[in-house]
Amino acid sequence: MFLKTDHTYLRALEPTDLDFLFNLENDTSVWHVGNTLAPYSRHVLEQYLENAALDIYTVKQLRLVICNAAHEAVGAVDLYDFDPMHRRAGIGIMVMAEHRGNGHAKEALHLLLGYCQRKLQLHQVYCSVTASNLPSINLFTQASFQQIGLRKDWLKTVDGWEDVVEFQHLYL
């Protein structure tokens, strides 16, 4: 397996990931980041899993499951808005709350960046992070992402408006 470290690996979605995906997608504490307004049903997620094996060049996105050394699914990493002509994609990453702080996000991001460069031959990747999400800001900054902008009052939350920091990573 080429997307692997000693503690973390990335793998494709499997039909057995339904419960994991259901919990991940229905975590209301992160809905504001992904613009989710309603829960996902198991049926909708089953249909998503049926199509998850489609080629990134066809569906313009890819989701990989982040697993720990004990083979537990601990999160997911996404490529979205894949643009093969301009050789770029957006990156999203989510680690379940009970598995945060164990280095899985850092290792998963490192593995995904290598995949984007070597296999997809991307020129750049980018991401958006809420300004209050300091762990994610630190994650992307430590992975050589550059802050390229700030979207003021970009997301409406129950507490008011939140800024979003825009990051970009160029492969030289």
C-alpha positions in Angstrom: 0.0 0.0 0.0 1.6 3.3 -1.1 -0.6 5.6 0.9 0.7 4.5 4.3 2.9 5.5 7.2 3.6 3.5 10.4 0.6 5.0 12.1 -1.9 6.1 9.4 -3.0 4.9 6.0 -5.5 6.0 3.4 -7.8 3.7 1.6 -10.8 3.7 -0.7 -14.3 3.7 0.6 -15.9 0.3 1.1 -19.5 -0.8 1.4 -18.8 -1.6 5.1 -18.1 2.1 5.7 -21.8 3.0 5.8 -22.0 3.4 9.6 -18.7 5.3 9.7 -19.8 7.6 6.9 -23.3 8.1 8.5 -21.6 9.3 11.8 -19.1 11.5 9.9 -21.6 13.2 7.7 -24.1 13.7 10.5 -21.8 15.3 13.0 -23.6 18.6 13.4 -20.7 20.3 15.1 -19.0 20.6 11.6 -22.0 21.1 9.4 -21.3 24.9 9.1 -17.9 24.1 7.4 -19.4 22.0 4.6 -22.6 24.0 4.2 -24.7 21.0 5.4 -28.2 21.9 6.4 -29.9 18.6 7.0 -28.9 15.1 8.0 -27.9 12.4 5.4 -30.0 9.3 5.3 -28.5 5.8 5.2 -30.1 5.3 1.9 -28.4 8.4 0.3 -25.1 7.3 1.7 -25.6 3.8 0.4 -26.1 5.3 -3.1 -23.0 7.4 -2.6 -20.9 4.4 -1.6 -22.1 2.5 -4.7 -20.6 5.3 -6.9 -17.5 6.0 -4.8 -15.4 3.8 -7.0 -15.9 6.0 -10.0 -12.8 7.6 -11.5 -11.7 11.0 -10.2 -11.5 12.2 -13.8 -15.2 11.4 -14.2 -16.7 12.6 -11.0 -14.1 15.3 -10.2 -13.8 14.2 -6.6 -12.3 11.6 -4.5 -12.8 10.6 -0.8 -10.4 8.4 1.0 -10.8 7.0 4.5 -8.1 7.7 7.1 -7.3 4.6 9.1 -5.0 4.1 12.1 -2.6 1.3 12.7 -5.4 -0.8 14.3 -7.3 -0.5 11.0 -10.0 1.7 12.5 -11.6 4.4 10.3 -10.7 7.7 12.1 -11.6 10.2 9.4 -11.7 11.1 5.8 -9.8 13.2 3.3 -11.4 14.6 0.2 -10.3 16.0 -3.1 -13.0 18.1 -4.7 -13.4 20.5 -7.6 -10.7 18.4 -9.4 -9.7 20.2 -12.5 -7.3 18.1 -14.7 -6.9 20.9 -17.3 -5.5 23.4 -14.8 -4.1 20.6 -12.6 -5.7 21.6 -9.3 -8.1 20.4 -6.6 -9.5 21.5 -3.3 -8.7 19.5 -0.2 -10.9 18.8 2.8 -10.0 16.8 5.9 -12.0 15.6 8.9 -10.9 13.4 11.8 -13.5 12.2 14.2 -13.3 14.1 17.5 -12.2 11.0 19.6 -9.2 10.5 17.3 -8.0 14.1 17.0 -4.5 15.0 18.4 -2.9 11.7 17.4 -1.2 13.0 14.2 -3.6 11.3 11.8 -4.5 14.5 10.0 -0.9 15.5 9.6 0.1 12.1 8.2 -3.0 11.8 6.0 -2.4 15.3 4.5 1.2 14.4 3.8 0.1 11.2 2.1 -2.5 13.0 0.1 -0.1 15.7 -1.0 2.3 13.1 -2.3 -0.5 11.4 -4.2 -1.6 14.7 -5.7 1.9 15.4 -6.9 3.1 12.0 -8.1 0.0 10.3 -9.3 -2.4 13.1 -10.3 0.5 15.4 -11.3 -1.3 18.4 -9.9 0.2 21.9 -9.9 -1.6 23.1 -6.9 -4.1 22.2 -4.1 -6.1 24.6 -2.0 -8.4 24.7 1.0 -10.7 26.9 3.1 -10.5 26.9 6.9 -12.7 28.7 9.4 -10.6 31.4 11.1 -11.5 29.9 14.5 -10.1 26.4 13.6 -6.6 26.9 14.8 -5.6 23.2 14.7 -6.5 23.1 11.0 -4.8 26.4 10.3 -1.6 25.0 12.0 -2.0 21.7 10.1 -2.0 23.4 6.7 0.6 26.0 7.6 3.0 23.3 8.7 2.3 21.4 5.4 3.7 24.4 3.5 0.3 25.9 2.5 0.4 29.7 2.1 -2.4 31.9 3.3 -3.6 33.7 0.2 -6.7 35.4 1.4 -9.4 36.0 4.0 -13.1 35.9 3.3 -14.7 38.2 5.9 -18.1 37.1 7.4 -18.2 34.2 5.0 -20.1 31.6 7.1 -23.2 32.2 9.1 -23.1 30.3 12.4 -25.4 30.2 15.4 -23.0 32.6 17.1 -22.8 35.1 14.2 -20.5 35.4 11.2 -17.2 33.7 10.8 -14.3 34.5 8.6 -12.7 31.9 6.3 -8.9 31.7 5.6 -7.9 30.6 2.1 -4.8 28.5 1.7 -2.9 27.3 -1.4 -0.1 24.8 -1.9 1.9 25.0 -5.1 4.1 22.2 -6.4 7.2 23.5 -7.9 
